[in-house]
Amino acid sequence: MLKYATTHLDAFFLAMLVFTPLAAFAEYAGASPVLVFVLSALAIVPLAKFIGASTEEIASRTTPALGGLLNATFGNATELIIGIMALHAGLVEVVKASITGSILGNLLLVLGTSMAVGGWGRERQTFNAIGAKANGSTLLLAATALVIPAVFLSTAPPTDGAATVEAVSLAVAALMILTYVASLFFSLHTHKHLYEAEVARFEPKWSTGKSVLILLAATLAVAFVSDFLVGSINPLMAALGWTPLFVGAVVVAIIGNVAEHVSAVVVALKNRMDLAVQISMGSATQVILLVMPVLVFISVFMGTPMTLVFTLFELVAIMLSVFVVHSVIEDGVSTWFEGAQLAVVYCIIAVAFFFHP
């Protein structure tokens, strides 16, 4: 039954590729920005899925260390590409909000839905608590680091201007990247036994050449469509009255996380909660320790500097989410009700984002 469902899911994503030429047609035909945004968003969903699938195929044929590096590089390629395009368009606040939303989406919505769907009909599901808590501790430390630039800005003398805040952000971003490198060394070398059990079960279906071709084509297509998506954001906000916070934290973040969401739910249905937890928490870790710092450095070269000063609302939402998830995963056991609670917390935050001015 699960194999049947997976086959039909693959066919569904293949069918969704039709939205890529439709988005291009709408853009060049001068269609309404809302239509261009919707078609571009739908086009990115299957492309993100194929980036993840091709990366997994290539990684399965390499050493664990190289495979982990490939997954780290392309695991959040969609969010990174959309972020770069948005920075180029000067939408710094949307980019920062999308980072917040991606972290919350992976921790609460992706993990919560996986636990709820996978746990339905089962008394409980189990996973490696040590590996999950290691990810949780890394996220807690990274989220704490996010607080520092905001506290600095609110407590520093008025004479310390934007240049100082930018310097602090760059320093914190560099330290985050170093922390991420250390986390890779932990998971791929010194404590790889905590993570390799699930990876060993992956059986490649594509040839290496086909995997590389699909990865390149999907990545280029995401960059192509993301340009349409980003270009329609300002007119979309004006037409619908949405704020940059809601568009970035909810709409754009969900678009970038759909691939992880589907993958986590599918493996949870197969009672492979170790992998589902690793997908959701690992993706959140990549966003906060790799994608965000990289975007900070890229923004400097683009001439649109992005600092790590987030709003109090965003910081509280991130910190609370990390604490809630940490409390759920610490025993290595999950139930459908715990997953439903995490998803409800996400919905509450999303509603607050919608009404926040």
C-alpha positions as CSV (number, residue, x, y, z in Angstrom):
1,M,0.0,0.0,0.0
2,L,2.8,2.5,0.9
3,K,4.8,1.6,-2.2
4,Y,1.6,2.2,-4.2
5,A,1.0,5.5,-2.6
6,T,4.7,6.5,-3.1
7,T,4.5,5.7,-6.8
8,H,1.4,7.8,-7.2
9,L,3.0,10.6,-5.2
10,D,6.0,10.6,-7.7
11,A,3.5,10.8,-10.5
12,F,1.8,13.7,-8.8
13,F,5.0,15.6,-8.6
14,L,5.8,14.9,-12.2
15,A,2.4,16.2,-13.3
16,M,3.0,19.4,-11.3
17,L,6.0,20.2,-13.5
18,V,3.5,21.7,-15.9
19,F,3.3,24.7,-13.7
20,T,6.9,25.8,-14.6
21,P,6.0,26.7,-18.2
22,L,2.6,28.0,-17.1
23,A,4.4,30.4,-14.6
24,A,6.8,31.5,-17.4
25,F,3.8,32.1,-19.8
26,A,1.9,34.1,-17.1
27,E,5.0,36.3,-16.4
28,Y,5.8,37.1,-20.0
29,A,2.1,37.5,-20.9
30,G,1.7,40.2,-18.2
31,A,-0.8,38.3,-16.1
32,S,-1.8,39.6,-12.7
33,P,0.9,39.4,-10.0
34,V,-1.3,37.2,-7.8
35,L,-1.6,34.7,-10.6
36,V,2.1,34.8,-11.3
37,F,2.8,34.3,-7.6
38,V,0.5,31.3,-7.3
39,L,1.8,29.6,-10.5
40,S,5.4,30.2,-9.5
41,A,4.8,28.8,-6.0
42,L,3.1,25.7,-7.5
43,A,6.0,25.3,-9.9
44,I,8.6,25.4,-7.1
45,V,7.0,22.6,-5.1
46,P,7.9,19.7,-7.5
47,L,11.3,21.3,-8.4
48,A,12.3,21.3,-4.7
49,K,11.2,17.7,-4.5
50,F,13.4,16.7,-7.4
51,I,16.4,18.6,-6.0
52,G,16.0,16.6,-2.7
53,A,15.5,13.3,-4.5
54,S,18.5,13.7,-6.9
55,T,20.7,14.8,-4.0
56,E,19.7,11.7,-2.0
57,E,20.4,9.5,-5.1
58,I,23.9,11.0,-5.5
59,A,24.7,10.8,-1.8
60,S,23.8,7.1,-1.6
61,R,26.7,6.4,-4.0
62,T,29.3,8.3,-2.1
63,T,31.0,7.9,1.3
64,P,28.9,8.9,4.3
65,A,31.0,12.1,4.8
66,L,30.6,13.2,1.2
67,G,26.9,12.2,1.2
68,G,26.3,14.3,4.3
69,L,28.1,17.3,2.8
70,L,25.9,17.0,-0.4
71,N,22.8,16.8,1.6
72,A,23.9,19.8,3.7
73,T,24.7,21.8,0.5
74,F,21.5,21.1,-1.4
75,G,19.1,20.2,1.4
76,N,17.8,23.8,1.6
77,A,18.8,24.9,-1.9
78,T,15.3,26.1,-2.6
79,E,15.2,28.4,0.4
80,L,18.7,29.7,-0.4
81,I,17.9,30.5,-4.1
82,I,14.6,32.3,-3.2
83,G,16.5,34.2,-0.5
84,I,19.2,35.3,-2.9
85,M,16.6,36.5,-5.5
86,A,14.7,38.3,-2.8
87,L,17.8,40.1,-1.5
88,H,18.6,41.1,-5.1
89,A,15.1,42.7,-5.2
90,G,15.8,44.5,-1.9
91,L,13.2,42.5,0.0
92,V,15.4,42.1,3.1
93,E,12.5,41.9,5.6
94,V,10.8,39.2,3.5
95,V,14.0,37.2,3.5
96,K,14.4,37.5,7.3
97,A,10.8,36.5,7.8
98,S,11.2,33.5,5.5
99,I,14.1,32.3,7.6
100,T,12.0,32.6,10.7
101,G,9.1,30.8,9.0
102,S,11.4,28.0,7.6
103,I,12.7,27.3,11.1
104,L,9.2,27.2,12.6
105,G,7.7,25.3,9.7
106,N,10.3,22.5,10.0
107,L,10.2,22.3,13.8
108,L,6.4,22.5,14.3
109,L,4.5,21.9,11.0
110,V,6.8,19.3,9.4
111,L,7.7,17.4,12.5
112,G,4.2,17.7,14.0
113,T,2.4,16.5,10.9
114,S,4.9,13.6,10.6
115,M,4.2,12.5,14.2
116,A,0.4,12.9,13.8
117,V,0.2,11.0,10.5
118,G,2.8,8.3,11.4
119,G,1.4,7.8,14.9
120,W,-2.2,7.4,13.8
121,G,-3.3,3.8,14.3
122,R,-0.1,3.1,16.4
123,E,0.2,3.3,20.1
124,R,3.5,5.1,19.8
125,Q,6.6,5.5,17.6
126,T,10.2,5.5,18.7
127,F,13.4,7.2,17.5
128,N,17.0,7.7,18.6
129,A,16.6,10.2,21.5
130,I,20.4,10.8,21.7
131,G,20.7,12.0,18.1
132,A,17.5,14.0,18.3
133,K,18.6,15.7,21.5
134,A,22.0,16.5,19.9
135,N,20.1,18.3,17.1
136,G,17.9,20.0,19.7
137,S,20.8,21.3,21.7
138,T,22.4,22.7,18.5
139,L,19.2,24.4,17.7
140,L,18.9,25.8,21.2
141,L,22.4,27.3,21.1
142,A,21.9,28.7,17.6
143,A,18.6,30.3,18.5
144,T,20.3,31.8,21.5
145,A,22.9,33.3,19.2
146,L,20.1,35.0,17.3
147,V,19.0,36.9,20.4
148,I,22.5,38.6,20.8
149,P,22.3,41.0,17.9
150,A,18.8,42.2,18.9
151,V,19.9,42.7,22.5
152,F,23.0,44.5,21.3
153,L,21.0,46.9,19.2
154,S,18.6,47.6,22.1
155,T,21.3,48.2,24.7
156,A,24.2,49.8,22.8
157,P,24.6,53.5,23.0
158,P,23.0,55.5,20.2
159,T,26.4,56.4,18.7
160,D,26.9,52.7,17.7
161,G,25.1,52.8,14.4
162,A,24.2,50.4,11.6
163,A,27.9,49.6,10.8
164,T,28.5,48.2,14.3
165,V,25.3,46.1,14.1
166,E,26.4,44.8,10.7
167,A,29.8,43.9,12.1
168,V,28.2,42.0,15.0
169,S,25.9,40.1,12.5
170,L,28.8,39.1,10.3
171,A,30.8,37.8,13.3
172,V,27.8,35.8,14.6
173,A,27.2,34.5,11.1
174,A,30.8,33.3,10.8
175,L,30.6,31.5,14.2
176,M,27.3,29.9,13.1
177,I,28.9,28.5,10.0
178,L,31.8,27.1,12.1
179,T,29.2,25.5,14.5
180,Y,27.5,23.9,11.5
181,V,30.8,22.5,10.3
182,A,31.4,21.1,13.8
183,S,27.9,19.5,13.7
184,L,28.7,17.8,10.4
185,F,31.9,16.5,11.9
186,F,29.9,15.2,14.9
187,S,27.2,13.5,12.8
188,L,29.5,12.2,10.0
189,H,32.6,11.2,11.9
190,T,32.8,11.1,15.7
191,H,29.2,10.0,16.3
192,K,28.1,8.8,12.9
193,H,26.7,5.6,14.5
194,L,23.8,7.7,15.8
195,Y,22.7,8.7,12.2
196,E,23.9,6.0,9.7
197,A,21.3,3.3,10.5
198,E,18.5,5.1,8.6
199,V,20.8,6.2,5.7
200,A,21.9,2.6,5.1
201,R,18.3,1.7,4.1
202,F,18.2,4.0,1.1
203,E,18.3,2.1,-2.2
204,P,19.2,4.2,-5.3
205,K,16.8,4.1,-8.2
206,W,18.5,6.4,-10.7
207,S,21.9,6.2,-12.4
208,T,24.5,8.8,-11.3
209,G,24.3,10.6,-14.7
210,K,20.5,10.9,-14.4
211,S,20.7,12.1,-10.8
212,V,23.3,14.8,-11.7
213,L,21.2,15.9,-14.7
214,I,18.0,16.2,-12.7
215,L,19.8,18.1,-9.9
216,L,21.2,20.6,-12.3
217,A,18.0,21.1,-14.3
218,A,15.9,21.4,-11.1
219,T,18.2,23.9,-9.5
220,L,18.3,26.1,-12.6
221,A,14.6,25.9,-13.0
222,V,14.1,26.9,-9.3
223,A,16.3,30.0,-9.9
224,F,14.4,30.8,-13.1
225,V,10.9,30.5,-11.4
226,S,12.1,32.2,-8.2
227,D,12.7,35.3,-10.2
228,F,9.0,35.4,-11.1
229,L,8.0,34.6,-7.6
230,V,10.0,37.4,-6.0
231,G,9.1,39.9,-8.7
232,S,5.4,39.4,-7.8
233,I,5.7,39.8,-4.0
234,N,5.4,43.6,-3.8
235,P,2.4,43.8,-6.1
236,L,0.9,40.8,-4.2
237,M,1.3,42.5,-0.8
238,A,-0.3,45.7,-2.2
239,A,-3.2,43.8,-3.8
240,L,-4.0,41.5,-0.8
241,G,-2.9,43.8,2.0
242,W,-0.5,41.2,3.4
243,T,2.6,42.2,5.4
244,P,6.2,41.2,4.6
245,L,6.2,39.3,7.9
246,F,3.3,37.1,6.8
247,V,4.4,36.6,3.2
248,G,7.9,35.6,4.3
249,A,7.2,33.7,7.5
250,V,4.2,31.7,6.2
251,V,3.7,31.8,2.5
252,V,7.3,31.8,1.2
253,A,8.5,29.5,4.0
254,I,5.8,26.9,3.3
255,I,6.7,26.9,-0.4
256,G,10.3,26.1,0.4
257,N,9.5,23.4,2.9
258,V,6.9,21.4,0.9
259,A,9.6,18.9,-0.2
260,E,10.8,18.2,3.3
261,H,7.2,18.1,4.5
262,V,6.2,15.4,2.1
263,S,9.4,13.4,2.6
264,A,9.0,13.4,6.4
265,V,5.4,12.4,6.3
266,V,6.1,9.5,3.9
267,V,8.8,8.0,6.0
268,A,6.8,8.5,9.2
269,L,4.0,6.5,7.6
270,K,6.6,3.7,7.1
271,N,7.3,3.9,10.8
272,R,10.8,5.3,10.2
273,M,10.5,8.1,12.8
274,D,14.3,8.4,13.1
275,L,14.5,9.6,9.6
276,A,11.4,11.8,9.9
277,V,12.9,13.5,12.9
278,Q,16.2,13.9,11.2
279,I,14.6,15.5,8.1
280,S,12.7,18.1,10.1
281,M,15.2,19.0,12.8
282,G,18.1,18.6,10.4
283,S,16.5,21.0,7.9
284,A,15.8,23.6,10.6
285,T,19.5,23.3,11.8
286,Q,20.7,23.9,8.2
287,V,18.5,27.0,7.9
288,I,19.6,28.6,11.1
289,L,23.3,27.6,10.9
290,L,24.0,27.6,7.2
291,V,21.4,29.2,5.0
292,M,20.9,32.3,7.2
293,P,24.6,33.1,7.7
294,V,25.4,32.5,4.0
295,L,22.6,35.0,3.1
296,V,24.1,37.5,5.5
297,F,27.4,37.4,3.7
298,I,25.8,37.3,0.3
299,S,23.7,40.4,1.2
300,V,26.9,42.4,1.9
301,F,28.3,41.7,-1.6
302,M,24.9,42.5,-3.1
303,G,24.9,45.9,-1.5
304,T,21.8,45.2,0.5
305,P,23.2,44.2,4.0
306,M,21.0,42.0,6.0
307,T,21.6,42.0,9.8
308,L,20.7,39.3,12.2
309,V,18.5,41.7,14.2
310,F,15.1,40.0,14.2
311,T,11.9,41.4,15.8
312,L,11.0,40.5,19.3
313,F,8.0,38.6,18.0
314,E,10.1,36.5,15.7
315,L,12.7,35.7,18.4
316,V,10.1,34.7,21.0
317,A,8.4,32.4,18.4
318,I,11.7,30.7,17.5
319,M,12.8,30.3,21.1
320,L,9.4,28.9,22.2
321,S,9.3,26.5,19.3
322,V,12.8,25.2,20.0
323,F,11.9,24.6,23.7
324,V,8.6,22.9,22.8
325,V,10.2,20.5,20.3
326,H,13.1,19.8,22.7
327,S,10.6,18.7,25.4
328,V,8.7,16.5,22.9
329,I,11.7,14.6,21.5
330,E,13.7,14.1,24.7
331,D,12.2,10.7,25.6
332,G,12.7,9.3,22.1
333,V,8.9,8.4,21.8
334,S,6.2,10.2,19.9
335,T,2.4,9.8,19.6
336,W,-0.1,11.3,17.1
337,F,-1.4,13.6,19.8
338,E,2.0,15.2,20.4
339,G,2.3,15.7,16.6
340,A,-1.1,17.3,16.5
341,Q,-0.1,19.7,19.4
342,L,3.0,20.8,17.5
343,A,0.9,21.5,14.3
344,V,-1.6,23.5,16.4
345,V,1.2,25.6,17.9
346,Y,2.4,26.4,14.3
347,C,-1.2,27.4,13.3
348,I,-1.4,29.7,16.3
349,I,1.8,31.4,15.4
350,A,0.8,31.6,11.7
351,V,-2.5,33.3,12.6
352,A,-0.5,35.8,14.8
353,F,1.8,36.5,11.8
354,F,-1.2,37.2,9.7
355,F,-2.6,39.8,12.0
356,H,0.7,41.3,13.1
357,P,1.1,44.8,11.6
